[in-house]
Amino acid sequence: KDGMKVLKIERKERKEISVIWKREEANTTHIGQHPRIMDPHEQKSVYVAESFIPRSKEGVFSKRKLMPGDLVSYFGGLKTFESIFMTEDMDEDEIEDAASYYYNLGINIPAWWGYPEDIVVDTPGKWRDVEEYRTTLAHK
């Protein structure tokens, strides 16, 4: 109007998901209360897309520029032990698959945290699919 741009704003209804985040301790069976809702940090920092790594299906990628020391993504999952999901009767492909989704927590944390040295964080089977588990994405 009279050489000035006029913004037309339409109100669109958005379905907001309200979650109160609190510290939650995972265990061998409980991955978290909200496995299908992304952590707010992850939501603004990373996304999942097709991986460029051979034989990998998906990978996690940054949405923004990162500096050395920046937190990229959390590695969430079940706190368990390798001996529970890595068994002697597994073939090479099964071993590679199982080994691709866990982190040796016990040997990578300070002893004063009080965890057993052989404890791991694992993202097993169904929790590898972002439709089932997307709170944290570092397992991708």
N, C-alpha and C positions, 0 to 999 in steps of 0.2 A: 504494500500500500504506500503510495507516494515515494517509490524508490527504496523503501525499507523492507527487508525480509521479515516476514511474519512466520513464526513457528506455529505449526499445528501440532498439538500434543493430544494423543489418544491414550486414554488410560486402559491398560491391558491387565486383566486379572492374572496374577502369577500364583501358582500353588507353592507356598512357602513351607519348607520342612523345618520345624522348630525342634532343635535338639539341644539339650543342656549337656555339654561335654564335661566329663569328670574323669579323674584318674581311675582306671579300671585294670585289674590284674588278670591277664589271660592265664589259662592253665591248659591242661591236655585235652579238654573238651570244649571250652568256652572261648571263642575268638573275640567276643565283644557284643555289647547290646545293640549296636547299630552297624552291622557289617555292610549294609548297602548304601550308607551315607558317607560321603567323603569328608575327611578331616578338613577343616577350614584352611589350614596351611597348604595341604596337598592340593586343594581345589584351585588355589591361586598360583601354585608353583609348577605342577606337573600334569601331564596327560599321557594316556596310553595310545599307542599306534603300532602299526606293523613294524617289526624289528628288521634291521639290516644285517643282523648276525645270522649266519647260516644255521639252519635247523631250529631257529627260534621263531616263535609265532608273533609274540608281542614284546614291546619294550616300553620303558618309561622315558619320557622326554620332557625337557624343561620348557615352560611357558614364558620364561623371562631370563634375562641375563643373570648369571650367577658369578659370585666372586669366590676365590679360595676361602674355604672355611664356612661357607653358607650351608645351611640345612637345606637339602634338596627334597628328601622324602624319608618317611619313617618306614622301618621294616617291621610290620606287625605280623601276627600269626599266633599259633598255639605254642605254649612253652611245653616242651616235651624232651625226649631223649632219642638220639639216633638209633639206639638199640630197639626202640619200639616200632620204627617204620622202615629201617634198613635191615632186612633179614637175609639169612644165608641162602634161601631158596630163590632169590631174585636173579633174573638174568641181567646182562649188561645194560640193556635199554631201560629196564625198570630202575636199576641203580642210578643211571645217569639222570633219569626223570626225577627220582626222589631227591637226589643230591643237588638238583638245580634250584630248589625252592626252600632251602633252609640256611640258617646262619648260626655258626658256633658261638653262641652267646657266652657260655661259661669261660671260654679261653680268651675272650676279647673284652672283658670287663674287669674292673678292679676287684680284688678278692674281698674287700670290705663290703661289697654289695651283698655278699652272703649266699650267692647261688652256687650250686654244685658245678664243678668244672666241666662236666659232660652234658650240661643242659644246652638245648638249642631252641631257636625260634623257627618253626616250620609252617609253611603254607601248603597244606595237603589238598589233594584232589579237588573237590568242588569249590574250595576257597580260592583257587587260582583264576577262576572266571570272574571278570569285573562285574558281571551281572549279579554275582553272589557275594563278592567281597571287594569293596573299593574304599574302605576307610583309609587304608594305607596302600601305597602302590609300589614300594621298592622291590617287592618280589617279582615284578615284571622285568 
